[in-house]
């Protein structure tokens, strides 16, 4: 599994990169066919807001995409990871129970 963290419009510090990678490393726990995770952190030019986008590439399915904005980059990463976890858990449950 590969994890790529990119920053747009602001310097990406090693602490932010390590934080995002650490949070993303737990995603295969929820669905084991995760192949690649792309995290893009973008700072708004006018406002002090960050846009966090996480794209999770899984085997034999479309990518799972989460986008959100937050005033704090660490809080935004946490919220985005929670949303991705929810998507992966729901998808795995649908695979187990094909009637729904």
C-alpha distance (Angstrom), angle and dihedral (degrees) to the residues before:
residue distance angle dihedral
X1 . . .
X2 3.80 . .
X3 3.78 125.3 .
X4 3.81 120.2 -162.7
X5 3.79 121.3 -173.3
X6 3.81 118.4 -169.6
X7 3.78 132.3 178.7
X8 3.79 127.6 -153.3
X9 3.81 125.6 -162.7
X10 3.79 94.9 -1.0
X11 3.81 137.7 60.1
X12 3.78 111.2 -92.0
X13 3.80 107.9 -136.4
X14 3.81 123.1 -149.5
X15 3.82 89.1 -117.6
X16 3.81 92.7 58.0
X17 3.80 91.4 44.5
X18 3.80 92.6 50.3
X19 3.81 91.6 45.9
X20 3.81 92.6 52.1
X21 3.82 92.5 45.6
X22 3.81 92.0 48.7
X23 3.80 91.3 51.5
X24 3.82 92.4 46.3
X25 3.80 93.7 49.7
X26 3.80 90.3 71.6
X27 3.82 94.9 58.2
X28 3.84 96.1 87.3
X29 3.80 86.4 61.5
X30 3.81 88.2 72.0
X31 3.81 98.0 40.6
X32 3.79 119.5 12.3
X33 3.82 98.4 -155.7
X34 3.81 95.7 72.1
X35 3.80 108.5 135.1
X36 3.78 106.3 173.1
X37 3.80 138.6 4.8
X38 3.81 122.9 -159.0
X39 3.79 117.7 -167.2
X40 3.81 118.1 -170.5
X41 3.79 119.5 -172.6
X42 3.80 115.7 -169.0
X43 3.78 128.2 -178.6
X44 3.78 117.2 -145.6
X45 3.80 113.5 -118.3
X46 3.81 96.6 -136.7
X47 3.77 104.5 26.9
X48 3.77 133.1 47.3
X49 3.79 91.0 -114.1
X50 3.76 131.2 122.3
X51 3.78 124.6 -147.2
X52 3.79 111.9 -149.2
X53 3.79 119.5 -163.3
X54 3.79 122.8 -177.8
X55 3.79 121.0 -173.9
X56 3.81 116.4 -170.9
X57 3.79 116.0 -164.5
X58 3.79 112.2 -155.0
X59 3.76 131.9 -178.3
X60 3.84 117.5 -92.5
X61 3.82 95.6 -1.9
X62 3.79 140.1 79.6
X63 3.77 117.7 -88.6
X64 3.79 119.6 -86.0
X65 3.81 109.7 -127.3
X66 3.79 129.0 -167.6
X67 3.82 124.8 -178.6
X68 3.78 126.7 178.1
X69 3.79 141.8 149.3
X70 3.78 126.9 -129.8
X71 3.80 138.7 167.7
X72 3.81 91.6 -131.8
X73 3.80 119.3 52.8
X74 3.81 94.6 -150.2
X75 3.80 93.2 49.4
X76 3.80 89.6 47.4
X77 3.79 91.7 52.9
X78 3.81 90.3 50.7
X79 3.80 92.9 49.6
X80 3.80 92.9 46.1
X81 3.81 91.9 49.6
X82 3.81 89.8 50.4
X83 3.81 90.1 53.3
X84 3.80 92.4 48.8
X85 3.81 90.6 48.8
X86 3.80 89.3 52.6
X87 3.81 91.4 51.1
X88 3.80 92.7 48.4
X89 3.81 93.3 47.5
X90 3.82 91.9 48.6
X91 3.79 91.3 48.6
X92 3.79 92.2 49.1
X93 3.80 90.7 49.9
X94 3.81 90.5 52.0
X95 3.78 89.4 52.9
X96 3.79 91.3 52.7
X97 3.79 94.3 47.0
X98 3.82 108.9 36.2
X99 3.83 94.2 177.1
X100 3.82 92.7 78.2
